[in-house]
Amino acid sequence: MNQEAETEYVRELLGRVVDEVQMPGSRGSETVFAKASRVRWRRRTAATGVAAAAVAAGLVLGPGVLDSTGHGASVASTPTAGEYTTKAGKFAKLLPPGTGKISEISLLRLFKQAPKAKQPKFFGPYDGDYAVGRPDGVGYISVHLTPRPAADAKTGGGGLRNPCQDSPKDGSIGCTTQKLSDGSLLGVWETPPTDPALHPIPAGGREFEAGLRLKDGRYLTVRASTGFQGKGQLGPLLKTPPLTRAQLTKLIQNPALLK
């Protein structure tokens, strides 16, 4: 492939936020372009696309998250022994097998398209955002632990408030609450996708969210979303959230999220 064709090919890939494609050595450029035009997100390795796009946009979290080739912390939900050392790899170990390719990212930086946007302070070992790459698209899992002072400030220090009271008021559905054996309160709900015409920056896909209000006053939330549409989008919306409601309910009760 000549230099001009290769440059155009790379530009096309980055413009469509897709994955790295290994250039065949023996085929002509016409064959490569024809193949590229046929192959869509659903037939590509979505995690590689997430990594390449994040590196190209400079929207990763820093050293050790994604390396210069875009493969550093993009791992399967059943990672290898070496991948367990990364935050994404350790988090992937907590997820059900087959969840997808997990990469640590920053949704804040994606939404703002600002590589240097200040990250919120993390209080839990797995706090942050993770892209979930599958052949059909890219979704997200977000984890956030709120310490007691901040949680009390939001609730007025009202003790073990029902998590369903914290579910979004603009369309959340099916919120259920259960009291766990340790006295904590767990709420789980669903939020339908938003209309891109009404919420262009960005329009969120369908998601499940769980809120766990602990007896010590801390509040843990975990969200599993099919993705979002708009500037910074890393790929098509997943057909379903990366975790089922039952899987999300189990994940948020994992003590590893609190250590």
TIKENU-508974 format. One line per field, with one value per residue (C-alpha): residue in one letter; residue number from 0; x, y, z. Coordinates in nm, 2 decimals. Example, Ala and Ser with C-alpha at 12.3 -4.5 7.8 and 13.67 -1.06 7.14 Angstrom:
// residues 2
aa: (a | s)
i: (0 | 1)
X: (1.23 | 1.37)
Y: (-0.45 | -0.11)
Z: (0.78 | 0.71)
//
This chain:
// residues 259
aa: (m | n | q | e | a | e | t | e | y | v | r | e | l | l | g | r | v | v | d | e | v | q | m | p | g | s | r | g | s | e | t | v | f | a | k | a | s | r | v | r | w | r | r | r | t | a | a | t | g | v | a | a | a | a | v | a | a | g | l | v | l | g | p | g | v | l | d | s | t | g | h | g | a | s | v | a | s | t | p | t | a | g | e | y | t | t | k | a | g | k | f | a | k | l | l | p | p | g | t | g | k | i | s | e | i | s | l | l | r | l | f | k | q | a | p | k | a | k | q | p | k | f | f | g | p | y | d | g | d | y | a | v | g | r | p | d | g | v | g | y | i | s | v | h | l | t | p | r | p | a | a | d | a | k | t | g | g | g | g | l | r | n | p | c | q | d | s | p | k | d | g | s | i | g | c | t | t | q | k | l | s | d | g | s | l | l | g | v | w | e | t | p | p | t | d | p | a | l | h | p | i | p | a | g | g | r | e | f | e | a | g | l | r | l | k | d | g | r | y | l | t | v | r | a | s | t | g | f | q | g | k | g | q | l | g | p | l | l | k | t | p | p | l | t | r | a | q | l | t | k | l | i | q | n | p | a | l | l | k)
i: (0 | 1 | 2 | 3 | 4 | 5 | 6 | 7 | 8 | 9 | 10 | 11 | 12 | 13 | 14 | 15 | 16 | 17 | 18 | 19 | 20 | 21 | 22 | 23 | 24 | 25 | 26 | 27 | 28 | 29 | 30 | 31 | 32 | 33 | 34 | 35 | 36 | 37 | 38 | 39 | 40 | 41 | 42 | 43 | 44 | 45 | 46 | 47 | 48 | 49 | 50 | 51 | 52 | 53 | 54 | 55 | 56 | 57 | 58 | 59 | 60 | 61 | 62 | 63 | 64 | 65 | 66 | 67 | 68 | 69 | 70 | 71 | 72 | 73 | 74 | 75 | 76 | 77 | 78 | 79 | 80 | 81 | 82 | 83 | 84 | 85 | 86 | 87 | 88 | 89 | 90 | 91 | 92 | 93 | 94 | 95 | 96 | 97 | 98 | 99 | 100 | 101 | 102 | 103 | 104 | 105 | 106 | 107 | 108 | 109 | 110 | 111 | 112 | 113 | 114 | 115 | 116 | 117 | 118 | 119 | 120 | 121 | 122 | 123 | 124 | 125 | 126 | 127 | 128 | 129 | 130 | 131 | 132 | 133 | 134 | 135 | 136 | 137 | 138 | 139 | 140 | 141 | 142 | 143 | 144 | 145 | 146 | 147 | 148 | 149 | 150 | 151 | 152 | 153 | 154 | 155 | 156 | 157 | 158 | 159 | 160 | 161 | 162 | 163 | 164 | 165 | 166 | 167 | 168 | 169 | 170 | 171 | 172 | 173 | 174 | 175 | 176 | 177 | 178 | 179 | 180 | 181 | 182 | 183 | 184 | 185 | 186 | 187 | 188 | 189 | 190 | 191 | 192 | 193 | 194 | 195 | 196 | 197 | 198 | 199 | 200 | 201 | 202 | 203 | 204 | 205 | 206 | 207 | 208 | 209 | 210 | 211 | 212 | 213 | 214 | 215 | 216 | 217 | 218 | 219 | 220 | 221 | 222 | 223 | 224 | 225 | 226 | 227 | 228 | 229 | 230 | 231 | 232 | 233 | 234 | 235 | 236 | 237 | 238 | 239 | 240 | 241 | 242 | 243 | 244 | 245 | 246 | 247 | 248 | 249 | 250 | 251 | 252 | 253 | 254 | 255 | 256 | 257 | 258)
X: (0.00 | 0.15 | 0.19 | -0.10 | -0.35 | -0.22 | -0.26 | -0.62 | -0.70 | -0.58 | -0.78 | -1.09 | -1.04 | -0.99 | -1.28 | -1.52 | -1.36 | -1.29 | -1.02 | -0.67 | -0.67 | -0.36 | -0.26 | -0.23 | 0.11 | 0.00 | -0.33 | -0.38 | -0.53 | -0.85 | -0.91 | -0.83 | -1.07 | -1.34 | -1.31 | -1.30 | -1.63 | -1.80 | -1.69 | -1.88 | -1.86 | -2.06 | -1.79 | -1.49 | -1.31 | -1.47 | -1.23 | -0.93 | -1.15 | -1.21 | -0.84 | -0.74 | -1.00 | -0.92 | -0.55 | -0.62 | -0.84 | -0.61 | -0.89 | -0.74 | -0.67 | -0.29 | 0.02 | -0.07 | -0.42 | -0.36 | -0.02 | 0.09 | -0.04 | -0.38 | -0.37 | -0.25 | -0.56 | -0.81 | -0.87 | -1.13 | -1.37 | -1.17 | -0.82 | -0.48 | -0.26 | -0.05 | -0.36 | -0.48 | -0.21 | -0.40 | -0.70 | -0.91 | -0.79 | -0.87 | -1.21 | -1.27 | -1.21 | -1.52 | -1.74 | -1.93 | -1.74 | -1.82 | -1.91 | -1.68 | -1.34 | -1.28 | -1.09 | -1.05 | -1.16 | -1.30 | -1.66 | -1.61 | -1.33 | -1.52 | -1.83 | -1.63 | -1.37 | -1.11 | -0.81 | -0.70 | -1.03 | -0.99 | -1.11 | -1.33 | -1.17 | -1.20 | -1.27 | -1.32 | -1.06 | -1.26 | -1.41 | -1.42 | -1.55 | -1.50 | -1.57 | -1.72 | -1.64 | -1.85 | -1.89 | -2.21 | -2.09 | -1.95 | -2.12 | -2.00 | -1.99 | -1.93 | -1.85 | -1.86 | -1.83 | -1.95 | -1.80 | -2.04 | -1.99 | -2.08 | -2.36 | -2.51 | -2.48 | -2.70 | -2.96 | -2.96 | -2.81 | -3.13 | -2.97 | -3.05 | -3.25 | -3.42 | -3.20 | -3.51 | -3.54 | -3.21 | -3.31 | -3.35 | -3.69 | -3.69 | -3.79 | -3.64 | -3.86 | -3.90 | -3.71 | -3.70 | -3.55 | -3.43 | -3.27 | -2.96 | -2.86 | -2.60 | -2.87 | -2.77 | -3.04 | -3.00 | -3.20 | -3.20 | -3.37 | -3.37 | -3.34 | -3.48 | -3.27 | -3.30 | -3.39 | -3.08 | -3.29 | -3.37 | -3.04 | -2.77 | -2.48 | -2.48 | -2.79 | -2.76 | -2.87 | -3.07 | -2.90 | -2.94 | -2.83 | -2.79 | -2.75 | -2.62 | -2.66 | -2.43 | -2.49 | -2.17 | -2.32 | -2.13 | -2.32 | -2.21 | -2.35 | -2.28 | -2.43 | -2.43 | -2.52 | -2.56 | -2.35 | -2.42 | -2.47 | -2.30 | -1.95 | -1.70 | -1.90 | -1.66 | -1.90 | -2.26 | -2.49 | -2.49 | -2.81 | -2.85 | -2.67 | -2.33 | -2.47 | -2.82 | -3.02 | -2.94 | -2.57 | -2.56 | -2.74 | -2.47 | -2.18 | -2.27 | -2.27 | -1.92 | -1.71 | -1.41 | -1.57 | -1.54 | -1.19)
Y: (0.00 | 0.34 | 0.62 | 0.83 | 0.54 | 0.43 | 0.79 | 0.81 | 0.46 | 0.56 | 0.89 | 0.69 | 0.45 | 0.73 | 0.94 | 0.65 | 0.55 | 0.20 | -0.05 | -0.10 | -0.32 | -0.52 | -0.43 | -0.73 | -0.74 | -0.90 | -0.74 | -0.42 | -0.11 | -0.16 | -0.49 | -0.34 | -0.04 | -0.27 | -0.49 | -0.19 | -0.05 | -0.38 | -0.45 | -0.27 | -0.24 | -0.56 | -0.76 | -0.60 | -0.65 | -0.36 | -0.34 | -0.27 | 0.01 | 0.16 | 0.16 | 0.31 | 0.58 | 0.67 | 0.70 | 0.90 | 1.14 | 1.16 | 1.08 | 0.81 | 0.84 | 0.83 | 0.60 | 0.24 | 0.27 | 0.24 | 0.22 | 0.38 | 0.09 | 0.11 | -0.23 | -0.16 | -0.21 | -0.34 | -0.69 | -0.96 | -1.02 | -1.33 | -1.17 | -1.35 | -1.36 | -1.06 | -0.85 | -0.89 | -0.63 | -0.35 | -0.18 | -0.28 | -0.64 | -0.66 | -0.51 | -0.75 | -1.04 | -0.93 | -0.94 | -1.24 | -1.43 | -1.31 | -0.95 | -0.81 | -0.63 | -0.40 | -0.07 | 0.20 | 0.54 | 0.87 | 0.95 | 1.30 | 1.36 | 1.19 | 1.41 | 1.73 | 1.62 | 1.75 | 1.52 | 1.73 | 1.77 | 1.71 | 1.38 | 1.35 | 1.21 | 0.83 | 0.67 | 0.31 | 0.08 | 0.04 | 0.38 | 0.51 | 0.44 | 0.13 | 0.08 | -0.26 | -0.36 | -0.62 | -0.71 | -0.50 | -0.19 | -0.02 | 0.02 | 0.14 | 0.04 | 0.31 | 0.26 | 0.54 | 0.53 | 0.84 | 0.88 | 0.95 | 1.33 | 1.38 | 1.13 | 1.31 | 1.64 | 1.51 | 1.35 | 1.59 | 1.32 | 1.13 | 0.79 | 0.49 | 0.66 | 0.44 | 0.43 | 0.46 | 0.81 | 0.88 | 0.73 | 0.98 | 1.15 | 1.20 | 0.85 | 0.59 | 0.28 | -0.04 | 0.06 | -0.21 | -0.19 | -0.47 | -0.47 | -0.69 | -0.91 | -0.66 | -0.39 | -0.20 | -0.09 | -0.18 | -0.02 | -0.12 | 0.06 | 0.11 | 0.42 | 0.41 | 0.56 | 0.93 | 1.09 | 1.22 | 1.51 | 1.62 | 1.53 | 1.58 | 1.62 | 1.33 | 1.11 | 0.81 | 0.46 | 0.22 | 0.15 | -0.04 | 0.14 | 0.01 | 0.21 | 0.06 | 0.27 | 0.12 | 0.12 | 0.32 | 0.61 | 0.55 | 0.52 | 0.30 | 0.32 | 0.11 | 0.18 | -0.04 | 0.14 | 0.05 | 0.36 | 0.71 | 0.90 | 1.22 | 1.38 | 1.15 | 0.83 | 0.53 | 0.31 | 0.21 | 0.14 | -0.21 | -0.40 | -0.46 | -0.32 | -0.49 | -0.64 | -0.78 | -0.65 | -0.97 | -0.94 | -0.58 | -0.67 | -0.93 | -0.71 | -0.41 | -0.65 | -0.76 | -0.64 | -0.59 | -0.26 | -0.12 | -0.23)
Z: (0.00 | -0.09 | 0.16 | 0.04 | 0.05 | 0.39 | 0.53 | 0.40 | 0.54 | 0.89 | 0.87 | 0.78 | 1.08 | 1.33 | 1.18 | 1.24 | 1.57 | 1.48 | 1.56 | 1.43 | 1.12 | 1.02 | 0.67 | 0.44 | 0.27 | -0.06 | -0.13 | -0.33 | -0.18 | -0.36 | -0.18 | 0.16 | 0.10 | -0.02 | 0.28 | 0.52 | 0.37 | 0.43 | 0.78 | 1.05 | 1.43 | 1.49 | 1.31 | 1.46 | 1.80 | 1.97 | 2.26 | 2.03 | 1.88 | 2.22 | 2.30 | 1.96 | 1.98 | 2.34 | 2.26 | 1.95 | 2.14 | 2.44 | 2.68 | 2.89 | 3.26 | 3.25 | 3.25 | 3.28 | 3.16 | 2.79 | 2.63 | 2.30 | 2.10 | 2.27 | 2.43 | 2.78 | 3.00 | 2.74 | 2.88 | 2.85 | 3.14 | 3.20 | 3.19 | 3.18 | 3.49 | 3.36 | 3.30 | 3.66 | 3.76 | 3.59 | 3.75 | 3.45 | 3.47 | 3.84 | 3.79 | 3.50 | 3.74 | 3.93 | 3.63 | 3.49 | 3.21 | 2.87 | 2.98 | 2.71 | 2.67 | 2.96 | 2.93 | 3.20 | 3.06 | 3.17 | 3.07 | 3.20 | 2.95 | 2.67 | 2.73 | 2.76 | 2.49 | 2.73 | 2.79 | 3.09 | 3.26 | 3.64 | 3.75 | 4.06 | 4.37 | 4.40 | 4.74 | 4.64 | 4.48 | 4.16 | 4.14 | 3.78 | 3.44 | 3.22 | 2.86 | 2.77 | 2.41 | 2.23 | 1.86 | 1.85 | 2.02 | 2.33 | 2.66 | 3.00 | 3.37 | 3.63 | 4.00 | 4.26 | 4.63 | 4.82 | 5.18 | 5.46 | 5.49 | 5.12 | 5.14 | 5.44 | 5.27 | 4.99 | 5.21 | 5.50 | 5.73 | 5.73 | 5.81 | 5.59 | 5.33 | 5.07 | 4.75 | 4.53 | 4.65 | 4.48 | 4.14 | 3.86 | 3.86 | 3.48 | 3.37 | 3.59 | 3.62 | 3.82 | 4.13 | 4.40 | 4.74 | 4.97 | 5.31 | 5.32 | 5.61 | 5.74 | 5.75 | 5.44 | 5.19 | 4.82 | 4.54 | 4.18 | 3.89 | 3.51 | 3.31 | 2.95 | 2.66 | 2.60 | 2.27 | 2.08 | 1.95 | 2.30 | 2.47 | 2.21 | 2.45 | 2.51 | 2.47 | 2.70 | 2.62 | 2.83 | 3.17 | 3.49 | 3.81 | 4.17 | 4.49 | 4.81 | 5.12 | 5.39 | 5.76 | 5.81 | 5.60 | 5.28 | 4.95 | 4.66 | 4.31 | 4.01 | 3.66 | 3.35 | 3.03 | 2.67 | 2.59 | 2.46 | 2.14 | 2.06 | 2.05 | 2.20 | 2.13 | 2.11 | 1.92 | 1.86 | 2.15 | 2.28 | 2.22 | 2.60 | 2.90 | 2.97 | 3.29 | 3.35 | 3.64 | 3.84 | 3.76 | 3.86 | 4.19 | 4.26 | 4.16 | 4.39 | 4.69 | 4.62 | 4.92 | 4.69 | 4.57 | 4.92 | 5.03)
//
